[in-house]
Amino acid sequence: MKAYVQFLTVNDNILMEAMGSDGVFILDARNKLQTMKIDSMLRIHRLRKVRPDFIGYRIYKSERFDNKNLQYEWILSGTIYMSRQED
C-alpha cells in the first residue's frame, strides 16, 4: 500500500488537483494518518512560498495513482470555489 498527498488549487473558481512535480508528494504509508497530516501540512507550508495558489490537499492510499482511495481532505478556510465532479 502506498500513500501520497495530492495538492489542490483553484482555477476559474473550480477546485482542481495541482499538476506538475509539486502537485504530488509521496508519504510513508507505514505512518498513521495523523503523522501523514503533519507531513502534508509541513510540505504545503514550504510549497506555498513558491506556489501561493495551493489551497489544500488530499491524502490517498492505493497501490497505483489511478486507483485512488481518499483518506483525508483539508482546504484552507475562507477559500471560495465550486467543487467539480470527479470521474
C-alpha positions as CSV (number, residue, x, y, z in Angstrom):
1,M,0.0,0.0,0.0
2,K,1.3,3.4,-1.0
3,A,0.3,6.8,0.4
4,Y,0.6,10.2,-1.2
5,V,-0.7,13.7,-0.9
6,Q,-2.3,15.5,-3.8
7,F,-2.2,19.3,-3.5
8,L,-5.2,21.4,-4.6
9,T,-5.5,24.7,-6.4
10,V,-8.3,26.9,-7.7
11,N,-8.6,27.7,-11.4
12,D,-11.6,29.9,-12.5
13,N,-13.3,29.3,-9.1
14,I,-13.1,25.5,-9.7
15,L,-11.2,23.3,-7.2
16,M,-8.7,21.2,-9.1
17,E,-5.8,18.9,-8.4
18,A,-2.4,20.6,-8.9
19,M,-0.3,19.4,-11.8
20,G,3.5,19.0,-12.2
21,S,6.2,17.8,-9.9
22,D,5.0,19.9,-7.0
23,G,1.4,18.6,-7.3
24,V,2.1,15.2,-5.6
25,F,4.2,14.3,-2.6
26,I,4.8,10.6,-1.6
27,L,4.2,9.8,2.0
28,D,5.5,7.0,4.2
29,A,2.5,4.6,4.3
30,R,3.8,2.9,7.5
31,N,2.9,6.1,9.4
32,K,-0.5,6.7,11.0
33,L,-2.9,9.2,9.3
34,Q,-2.1,11.9,12.0
35,T,1.6,11.8,11.0
36,M,0.7,11.9,7.3
37,K,-1.4,15.0,8.0
38,I,1.6,16.7,9.8
39,D,3.9,15.8,6.9
40,S,1.4,17.2,4.4
41,M,1.0,20.4,6.3
42,L,4.8,20.9,6.5
43,R,5.1,20.3,2.8
44,I,2.3,22.7,1.8
45,H,3.7,25.3,4.1
46,R,7.1,25.1,2.3
47,L,5.5,25.0,-1.2
48,R,3.3,28.0,-0.6
49,K,6.4,30.2,-0.6
50,V,6.7,29.5,-4.4
51,R,3.2,28.2,-5.1
52,P,0.8,30.5,-3.2
53,D,-2.1,29.1,-5.3
54,F,-2.1,25.8,-3.3
55,I,-5.1,26.0,-1.1
56,G,-5.4,22.4,0.3
57,Y,-4.6,18.8,-0.1
58,R,-6.0,15.3,-0.2
59,I,-4.3,12.2,1.3
60,Y,-4.8,9.0,-0.7
61,K,-3.8,5.4,-0.1
62,S,-3.6,3.0,-3.0
63,E,-1.4,0.7,-5.0
64,R,-1.4,3.0,-8.0
65,F,-2.1,6.6,-8.8
66,D,-5.1,5.8,-10.9
67,N,-6.8,3.7,-8.2
68,K,-7.5,6.4,-5.5
69,N,-8.8,5.7,-2.0
70,L,-9.3,9.1,-0.3
71,Q,-8.3,9.1,3.4
72,Y,-8.4,12.8,4.3
73,E,-9.0,16.2,2.8
74,W,-8.1,19.7,4.0
75,I,-8.9,23.0,2.3
76,L,-7.9,26.5,3.5
77,S,-10.7,28.2,5.4
78,G,-12.3,31.1,3.5
79,T,-11.5,29.8,0.1
80,I,-14.2,30.4,-2.5
81,Y,-14.6,27.7,-5.1
82,M,-17.1,25.4,-6.8
83,S,-16.5,21.7,-6.4
84,R,-16.1,19.8,-9.6
85,Q,-17.4,16.3,-10.1
86,E,-14.6,13.8,-10.5
87,D,-14.8,10.6,-12.6
